[in-house]
Amino acid sequence: MPYEYTGDTHGDLVASYRADEPPFPTDPARSHPRRGSLRDEPPLLKQLLFPRCWNATTLLDDPEETRARLTDLGRCLSTGVEAYADDTTDPTAVVDRVLDRLPAIRTRIKKDATAAYKGDPAAKSYCEVIRSYPGFQAVVTHRVAHVLYGAGSAEYARELAEYAKSETGIDIHPGATIGDHFFVDHGTGVVVGETATVGDWARIYQNVTLGALHFEEAEGDDHMLAKGYKRHPDVGDHVVIGAGSNVLGPVEIGDHVSIGANSWVTEDIPDHTSVFISEHPELERKPND
């Protein structure tokens, strides 16, 4: 026989729902965008940004079709913005701001594709980068999420960033400020914190963290960490950060800096400097018994 629950937990759960108080969500009328293995926003973004690579060539010569696709994306974005909106948020203005910025975002993302193609000897074409590279996919989402974050929809921006992380293994907080020609190679395990900034032509590899070193506690609450202060690195232009490296705290990494693999950086690095581990562990060998 099909399972049917016959206990009393349903009553306890309903009572628990009704007992919720702020800051937990208490508004039953809010509708959130679908969460799961697929979302509606990314395919629409891909088509609008690179129609030739995502089977949307009808957009190339038909402005009205493009307008319709923008409307579809705008409705998705509006659902996400409205889910977190308060009385000071104008969802339509936020969505218009994102959609109006798409041409400029597309110009920047094309620079990111160029950086990936030039920065990876294995890259065979720009279309391969656009369709296949996880670092590029994460940056596409970040460019849009960052606009949402700056427009006052930080929570929804974070949802998009978390979707990108689940798809790519790359965690870029939407608050992070990323310069032009940004390339994340391989990318799995990369973390870029909320208050990090990265300059132009930066290239980082897998398992790199641009993170916090210490956390401040909020006044008057022993269990609350303070929010809204600078705690992540500032990385300059033309910087390469090797696999497994950790750059932690509000440190300044200058221009034309190379940070070798598995480095641990917690202090400022001046321009035109290479940082690396001076004494690598020795590899020992012995015959198998």
PyMOL commands that set and color helices and strands:
alter all, ss='L'
color gray80, all
select helices_A, chain A and resi 9-18+41-49+57-59+63-84+91-119+126-132+134-150+154-168
alter helices_A, ss='H'
color red, helices_A
select strands_A, chain A and resi 171-172+177-178+183-184+191-192+197-198+203-204+209-211+234-235+240-241+246-248+252-253+258-259+264-265+274-275
alter strands_A, ss='S'
color yellow, strands_A
deselect
rebuild
show_as cartoon
